[in-house]
Amino acid sequence: MNVTAVKSDSANIVVTAKIEKSDIENEINKIAKRLAKTQKIDGFRKGKVPVSIIKRMYKDSLVQEAESGLVGKVVDIAIKDADVNPQDVIGEPHFKKYEKQEDGSIDIELTISLKPTIEKKDYKELAPKYEEPVVEDSEVEERLKKLLEANTPYKKVKEDRPLREGDQALFDFVGKIDGEEFEGGKAENYELVVGSKQFIPGFEEQMVGMKAGETKDIKVTFPENYQAKDLAGKEATFTVTLHSFKSKDEPKLDEEMIKRLLPGEEDANEEKVREYIKKQIKNEKLMDLYHKKLKPEFIETLVKNYEFDLPKNIVEQEIDAQLNQKAQTMTKEELEEYRKDPEKLKELRESLREDAINSVKATFLIDALAKEENITVNDNEVTQTIYYEALMSGQDPEQVIKYYKENNLLPAIKMGMIEDKLFLKILELDK
């Protein structure tokens, strides 16, 4: 077996090898002898099965295992000859050639990729400069008004008056189309803030003016683009029975409200509420600036200012990933066109190369800088983040976590969290 290993650059070893027919036969014999000691075959005692029987019974699988094992040996020899640390090898070898010859030998050409060597630089000097956002008093007052409205509780209406917009109504309803009830058109003790526009247009408006205990027929027409296609565009009559309703007092920043807005805060007062709101708005503006401008600018600058060799197999994998993403947006006709035209598919792959290179480069840079800054994210942090975000979006956290695990998406989430921790620290936005 002849093996030649040459480092084409600091991140790639180009390997050419010839596996002789005799190498394959010797490997097959070794595997067959090993199997002969363990296989149970009728007519033979365990450990006494002739090697020739094993070779005849498992011919194809023996050849496959032998070739696979020899390729592994080629890689091991190449790594040793190139004098590199096996721990620096990343990913699987990228095969450029694997040809079986008429004489039974195999010609191989492959690339082994290594972790890139990244020269240290003062990366903090590359961080984009920014001005801290200003929070106007009017913004604080507007946010305070919304918080007061959201945190002012509903109270039972004591006066004898009809239902108004903004009241929280408790009612039953039964919906019918052409005199027949339909699925999802019925509920009891349903709570609704009148004017919140949760129901079909016209429904809530017709509830205004009803009194507690009153029953009323409300006629509405489902929108043409309604999600339930069997109801779209149809006229329905809802029989509504209003049981009771509540209203809110005029929102005010009193002592009780201050405690509600700043729970557990000692010496909480009106000034501290406004300070808290101002800080909250400022942080929101900073995060918006970070995600929309600072982060993409910083990544672009890092990629431009760092030059290092990239592992080719990782680049090819990234191109494949981007190609698969693009394929998901294509029509059947487009996919068929690329399937029939290999040259066109090749052109498409090459058009993705630059983006793939930048993406891989950014990933290795972030990993290196995270190590430099001692940035880590453990699995528990990843799970907690997914759990919280699922709760906030009204999803089942357990199901979301299960989906991420089954689709191997947790590493990408973890990488994203490390990236944000790193950049927020460098940009001094983590305070």
C-alpha positions as CSV (number, residue, x, y, z in Angstrom):
1,M,0.0,0.0,0.0
2,N,1.6,3.3,-1.2
3,V,0.5,6.5,0.7
4,T,1.7,10.0,-0.1
5,A,0.7,12.9,2.2
6,V,1.4,16.5,1.4
7,K,0.2,19.6,3.4
8,S,-1.3,21.8,0.7
9,D,-1.7,24.5,3.4
10,S,-1.9,24.7,7.2
11,A,-5.5,23.3,7.2
12,N,-5.4,20.6,4.6
13,I,-3.5,17.4,3.8
14,V,-3.7,16.1,0.3
15,V,-3.4,12.3,0.3
16,T,-2.8,10.0,-2.7
17,A,-2.8,6.3,-2.1
18,K,-2.9,3.0,-4.0
19,I,-4.3,0.0,-2.2
20,E,-3.1,-3.1,-3.8
21,K,-5.2,-6.2,-4.5
22,S,-2.9,-8.1,-2.1
23,D,-3.6,-5.6,0.7
24,I,-7.4,-6.2,0.3
25,E,-7.0,-10.0,0.2
26,N,-4.8,-9.9,3.3
27,E,-7.3,-7.7,5.1
28,I,-10.2,-10.0,4.1
29,N,-8.3,-13.0,5.4
30,K,-7.7,-11.3,8.8
31,I,-11.4,-10.4,9.2
32,A,-12.5,-13.9,8.0
33,K,-10.1,-15.6,10.6
34,R,-11.5,-13.4,13.3
35,L,-15.1,-14.2,12.3
36,A,-14.3,-17.9,12.1
37,K,-13.6,-18.0,15.8
38,T,-17.0,-16.4,16.8
39,Q,-19.6,-17.4,14.2
40,K,-22.1,-20.2,14.9
41,I,-22.7,-22.2,11.7
42,D,-24.7,-25.5,11.5
43,G,-22.4,-28.5,11.0
44,F,-19.4,-26.9,12.7
45,R,-18.3,-26.4,16.3
46,K,-18.0,-22.8,17.5
47,G,-14.5,-21.6,16.7
48,K,-13.9,-24.4,14.2
49,V,-15.6,-22.9,11.1
50,P,-13.2,-23.0,8.1
51,V,-12.1,-19.6,6.9
52,S,-13.1,-20.6,3.3
53,I,-16.7,-21.1,4.5
54,I,-16.7,-17.7,6.1
55,K,-15.3,-16.0,3.0
56,R,-17.9,-17.7,0.8
57,M,-20.8,-16.9,3.1
58,Y,-19.9,-13.2,3.8
59,K,-18.0,-12.4,0.6
60,D,-19.5,-8.9,-0.2
61,S,-19.6,-7.7,3.4
62,L,-16.0,-8.9,3.9
63,V,-14.8,-6.9,0.9
64,Q,-16.6,-3.8,2.1
65,E,-15.2,-4.0,5.6
66,A,-11.7,-4.7,4.3
67,E,-11.8,-1.7,2.0
68,S,-13.2,0.5,4.7
69,G,-10.6,-0.6,7.1
70,L,-7.8,0.0,4.6
71,V,-9.0,3.5,3.9
72,G,-8.9,4.2,7.6
73,K,-5.3,2.9,7.6
74,V,-4.5,5.3,4.7
75,V,-5.8,8.2,6.8
76,D,-3.8,7.1,9.8
77,I,-0.6,6.8,7.8
78,A,-1.1,10.2,6.2
79,I,-1.7,11.9,9.5
80,K,1.5,10.3,10.9
81,D,3.6,11.1,7.8
82,A,2.3,14.7,7.7
83,D,3.4,15.0,11.4
84,V,0.2,16.5,12.7
85,N,-1.7,15.9,16.0
86,P,-4.6,13.5,15.3
87,Q,-6.7,15.7,17.7
88,D,-6.3,18.5,15.1
89,V,-8.2,16.5,12.5
90,I,-11.8,17.7,12.0
91,G,-14.6,16.2,10.1
92,E,-14.5,13.2,7.7
93,P,-12.0,13.0,4.8
94,H,-13.2,14.6,1.6
95,F,-12.8,12.2,-1.3
96,K,-11.8,13.5,-4.7
97,K,-11.1,10.1,-6.2
98,Y,-11.9,6.5,-5.3
99,E,-11.4,4.3,-8.4
100,K,-11.3,0.5,-8.5
101,Q,-8.8,-0.7,-11.2
102,E,-9.0,-3.7,-13.4
103,D,-6.2,-5.4,-11.5
104,G,-8.2,-5.2,-8.3
105,S,-6.3,-2.3,-6.8
106,I,-7.9,1.0,-5.7
107,D,-6.6,4.5,-6.4
108,I,-7.5,7.1,-3.8
109,E,-7.2,10.8,-3.6
110,L,-8.6,12.6,-0.6
111,T,-8.2,15.6,1.6
112,I,-7.8,15.5,5.4
113,S,-8.8,18.8,7.1
114,L,-7.3,20.3,10.2
115,K,-8.3,22.9,12.8
116,P,-7.3,26.3,11.4
117,T,-4.3,28.2,12.8
118,I,-5.6,31.7,13.7
119,E,-3.0,34.4,14.3
120,K,-3.8,36.5,17.4
121,K,-4.8,40.1,16.8
122,D,-6.2,43.0,18.8
123,Y,-9.7,42.1,17.8
124,K,-11.2,44.5,20.2
125,E,-9.9,47.3,18.1
126,L,-12.0,46.0,15.2
127,A,-15.3,46.3,17.2
128,P,-17.6,48.9,15.7
129,K,-18.0,52.2,17.6
130,Y,-21.5,53.3,18.6
131,E,-23.3,56.0,20.5
132,E,-25.5,55.0,23.3
133,P,-29.1,55.5,22.4
134,V,-31.0,58.4,24.0
135,V,-34.3,57.8,25.8
136,E,-36.8,60.7,25.7
137,D,-39.0,61.6,28.6
138,S,-42.0,61.1,26.2
139,E,-41.0,57.5,25.6
140,V,-40.8,56.8,29.3
141,E,-44.3,58.4,29.8
142,E,-45.8,56.4,26.9
143,R,-44.3,53.1,28.3
144,L,-45.5,54.0,31.8
145,K,-49.0,54.6,30.5
146,K,-49.1,51.2,28.9
147,L,-47.8,49.5,32.0
148,L,-50.4,51.2,34.2
149,E,-53.2,50.1,31.8
150,A,-51.9,46.5,31.7
151,N,-51.5,46.3,35.5
152,T,-54.7,48.0,36.5
153,P,-57.0,45.2,37.6
154,Y,-60.6,44.8,36.3
155,K,-63.3,45.3,39.0
156,K,-66.9,44.4,39.0
157,V,-69.2,47.2,37.8
158,K,-71.4,48.3,40.6
159,E,-73.4,51.0,38.8
160,D,-76.4,50.0,36.6
161,R,-75.0,50.7,33.1
162,P,-74.7,49.0,29.7
163,L,-71.5,47.3,28.4
164,R,-68.9,49.7,27.0
165,E,-65.8,49.3,24.9
166,G,-62.9,48.4,27.1
167,D,-65.0,46.4,29.6
168,Q,-64.2,42.7,30.2
169,A,-67.3,40.7,29.4
170,L,-68.3,37.3,30.6
171,F,-70.8,35.7,28.2
172,D,-72.1,32.6,26.4
173,F,-72.5,32.4,22.6
174,V,-73.8,30.0,20.1
175,G,-73.1,30.5,16.4
176,K,-75.3,29.3,13.5
177,I,-75.1,29.4,9.7
178,D,-78.4,28.8,7.9
179,G,-79.9,27.8,11.3
180,E,-77.2,25.0,11.9
181,E,-74.6,25.2,14.6
182,F,-71.0,24.9,13.4
183,E,-67.8,23.5,14.9
184,G,-66.0,26.1,17.1
185,G,-68.9,28.4,17.2
186,K,-70.0,27.8,20.7
187,A,-68.7,28.6,24.2
188,E,-69.8,29.2,27.8
189,N,-68.4,31.7,30.3
190,Y,-66.2,33.2,27.7
191,E,-64.1,36.2,28.8
192,L,-63.4,39.0,26.3
193,V,-62.2,42.6,26.5
194,V,-64.6,44.4,24.2
195,G,-62.7,46.3,21.6
196,S,-59.7,44.0,21.6
197,K,-60.6,42.8,18.1
198,Q,-60.2,39.1,18.9
199,F,-63.6,38.2,17.3
200,I,-64.9,38.6,13.8
201,P,-65.2,42.2,12.7
202,G,-68.6,43.6,13.8
203,F,-69.1,41.1,16.7
204,E,-67.6,43.2,19.6
205,E,-69.1,46.4,18.3
206,Q,-72.6,44.9,18.4
207,M,-72.0,43.8,22.0
208,V,-71.6,47.4,23.2
209,G,-74.8,48.6,24.9
210,M,-75.9,45.2,26.2
211,K,-76.9,44.8,29.9
212,A,-76.0,42.0,32.3
213,G,-78.5,39.2,31.8
214,E,-79.5,40.3,28.3
215,T,-79.5,37.9,25.3
216,K,-79.0,39.3,21.8
217,D,-78.5,38.0,18.3
218,I,-75.4,39.3,16.5
219,K,-75.1,39.0,12.8
220,V,-71.6,39.0,11.2
221,T,-69.9,37.8,8.1
222,F,-66.7,35.8,8.2
223,P,-63.9,37.4,6.2
224,E,-63.1,35.9,2.8
225,N,-59.6,35.0,4.0
226,Y,-60.8,33.4,7.2
227,Q,-58.5,30.5,8.3
228,A,-61.4,27.9,8.4
229,K,-62.1,27.7,4.6
230,D,-65.6,26.2,5.2
231,L,-66.6,29.4,7.1
232,A,-64.9,32.0,4.9
233,G,-67.2,34.6,3.5
234,K,-70.4,33.1,5.1
235,E,-72.9,35.0,7.2
236,A,-73.5,33.8,10.7
237,T,-75.8,34.6,13.6
238,F,-74.4,34.4,17.1
239,T,-76.8,34.3,20.1
240,V,-75.0,36.0,22.9
241,T,-76.0,36.0,26.6
242,L,-74.1,38.5,28.7
243,H,-73.7,37.3,32.3
244,S,-71.6,40.2,33.8
245,F,-68.8,42.6,33.0
246,K,-66.0,44.3,34.7
247,S,-64.2,47.6,34.1
248,K,-60.9,49.3,35.1
249,D,-60.6,52.4,37.2
250,E,-58.5,55.2,35.8
251,P,-54.9,53.9,35.9
252,K,-52.8,55.8,38.4
253,L,-49.3,55.4,39.8
254,D,-50.2,55.0,43.5
255,E,-48.3,53.1,46.2
256,E,-50.0,49.9,45.4
257,M,-49.2,50.2,41.6
258,I,-45.5,51.1,42.4
259,K,-45.2,47.8,44.4
260,R,-46.8,45.9,41.6
261,L,-44.3,47.3,39.0
262,L,-41.2,47.0,41.3
263,P,-41.9,43.9,43.4
264,G,-39.3,43.3,46.1
265,E,-37.7,46.7,45.6
266,E,-36.9,48.5,48.8
267,D,-37.9,52.1,49.0
268,A,-39.7,51.9,45.7
269,N,-41.1,55.2,44.6
270,E,-42.4,57.0,41.5
271,E,-38.9,58.1,40.5
272,K,-37.5,54.6,40.7
273,V,-40.3,53.3,38.4
274,R,-39.4,55.9,35.8
275,E,-35.7,55.0,36.2
276,Y,-36.5,51.3,35.7
277,I,-38.6,52.1,32.6
278,K,-35.8,54.3,31.1
279,K,-33.2,51.6,31.6
280,Q,-35.5,49.0,30.1
281,I,-36.1,51.1,27.0
282,K,-32.4,51.9,26.7
283,N,-31.5,48.2,26.8
284,E,-34.2,47.4,24.2
285,K,-32.7,50.1,21.9
286,L,-29.2,48.8,22.5
287,M,-30.2,45.2,21.7
288,D,-32.0,46.4,18.6
289,L,-28.8,48.3,17.5
290,Y,-26.7,45.2,18.3
291,H,-28.8,42.7,16.3
292,K,-29.5,45.0,13.3
293,K,-26.1,46.8,13.0
294,L,-23.3,46.1,15.4
295,K,-23.3,42.3,15.3
296,P,-23.4,41.9,11.4
297,E,-20.8,44.7,11.0
298,F,-18.5,43.2,13.5
299,I,-18.7,39.7,11.9
300,E,-18.0,41.3,8.5
301,T,-15.0,43.2,9.8
302,L,-13.5,40.2,11.5
303,V,-13.9,38.1,8.4
304,K,-12.2,40.8,6.3
305,N,-9.3,41.3,8.7
306,Y,-8.3,37.8,9.5
307,E,-6.6,35.6,6.9
308,F,-6.1,31.9,7.6
309,D,-6.4,28.6,5.7
310,L,-9.8,26.9,5.9
311,P,-10.5,23.1,6.1
312,K,-11.9,22.3,2.7
313,N,-14.2,19.5,3.9
314,I,-16.0,21.9,6.2
315,V,-16.4,24.5,3.4
316,E,-17.9,21.8,1.2
317,Q,-20.3,20.7,3.9
318,E,-21.4,24.3,4.4
319,I,-22.0,24.6,0.6
320,D,-24.1,21.5,0.8
321,A,-26.1,22.9,3.7
322,Q,-26.8,26.1,1.8
323,L,-27.6,24.2,-1.3
324,N,-30.2,22.1,0.6
325,Q,-31.7,25.3,2.1
326,K,-32.0,26.8,-1.4
327,A,-33.6,23.6,-2.7
328,Q,-36.3,23.8,-0.1
329,T,-37.5,27.0,-1.7
330,M,-37.5,25.7,-5.3
331,T,-40.4,24.4,-7.3
332,K,-40.5,20.8,-8.5
333,E,-39.8,22.0,-12.0
334,E,-36.6,23.9,-10.9
335,L,-35.4,20.8,-8.9
336,E,-36.0,18.6,-11.9
337,E,-34.0,21.0,-14.1
338,Y,-31.0,20.9,-11.8
339,R,-31.3,17.1,-11.6
340,K,-31.1,16.8,-15.4
341,D,-28.3,19.3,-15.8
342,P,-25.2,18.5,-13.6
343,E,-23.3,21.6,-15.0
344,K,-26.0,23.9,-13.9
345,L,-26.0,22.3,-10.5
346,K,-22.2,22.8,-10.3
347,E,-22.6,26.4,-11.2
348,L,-25.2,26.9,-8.5
349,R,-22.8,25.2,-5.9
350,E,-20.0,27.5,-7.0
351,S,-22.2,30.6,-6.6
352,L,-22.6,29.7,-3.0
353,R,-18.9,29.2,-2.3
354,E,-18.1,32.7,-1.2
355,D,-20.9,32.9,1.3
356,A,-20.0,29.4,2.6
357,I,-16.3,30.4,3.0
358,N,-17.3,33.6,5.0
359,S,-19.7,31.6,7.1
360,V,-17.1,28.9,8.0
361,K,-14.4,31.6,8.6
362,A,-16.7,33.4,10.9
363,T,-17.5,30.2,12.8
364,F,-13.9,29.4,13.5
365,L,-13.1,33.0,14.4
366,I,-16.0,33.1,16.9
367,D,-14.8,29.8,18.4
368,A,-11.2,31.1,18.8
369,L,-12.2,34.4,20.2
370,A,-14.7,32.7,22.7
371,K,-11.8,30.6,24.0
372,E,-9.7,33.7,24.3
373,E,-12.4,35.5,26.3
374,N,-13.3,32.3,28.3
375,I,-16.9,32.4,27.0
376,T,-18.8,29.2,27.6
377,V,-22.4,28.0,27.5
378,N,-23.4,24.8,29.1
379,D,-26.2,22.5,28.0
380,N,-28.5,23.6,30.9
381,E,-28.3,27.2,29.7
382,V,-29.3,26.2,26.2
383,T,-32.3,24.2,27.5
384,Q,-33.4,27.0,29.8
385,T,-33.2,29.6,27.0
386,I,-35.3,27.4,24.6
387,Y,-37.8,26.7,27.5
388,Y,-38.2,30.4,28.3
389,E,-38.6,31.5,24.6
390,A,-41.1,28.7,24.0
391,L,-43.2,29.9,27.0
392,M,-43.0,33.5,25.8
393,S,-44.3,32.5,22.4
394,G,-47.1,30.3,23.8
395,Q,-45.6,27.0,22.7
396,D,-45.1,23.8,24.7
397,P,-41.5,24.0,26.0
398,E,-41.1,20.2,26.3
399,Q,-42.2,19.7,22.7
400,V,-40.0,22.4,21.4
401,I,-36.9,21.0,23.2
402,K,-37.8,17.5,21.9
403,Y,-38.0,18.9,18.3
404,Y,-34.6,20.6,18.7
405,K,-33.0,17.4,20.0
406,E,-34.5,15.2,17.3
407,N,-33.4,17.5,14.5
408,N,-29.9,18.0,16.0
409,L,-30.4,21.8,16.3
410,L,-29.0,22.2,19.8
411,P,-25.4,22.8,18.7
412,A,-26.5,25.7,16.4
413,I,-28.5,27.2,19.3
414,K,-25.5,26.8,21.6
415,M,-23.2,28.4,19.0
416,G,-25.5,31.3,18.6
417,M,-25.6,31.9,22.4
418,I,-21.8,31.8,22.6
419,E,-21.6,34.2,19.7
420,D,-23.9,36.7,21.5
421,K,-22.1,36.3,24.8
422,L,-18.8,37.0,23.1
423,F,-19.9,40.0,21.1
424,L,-21.8,41.6,23.9
425,K,-18.8,41.3,26.1
426,I,-16.4,42.8,23.5
427,L,-18.8,45.6,22.7
428,E,-19.4,46.1,26.5
429,L,-23.1,45.6,26.2
430,D,-23.3,42.9,28.8
431,K,-23.4,45.3,31.8
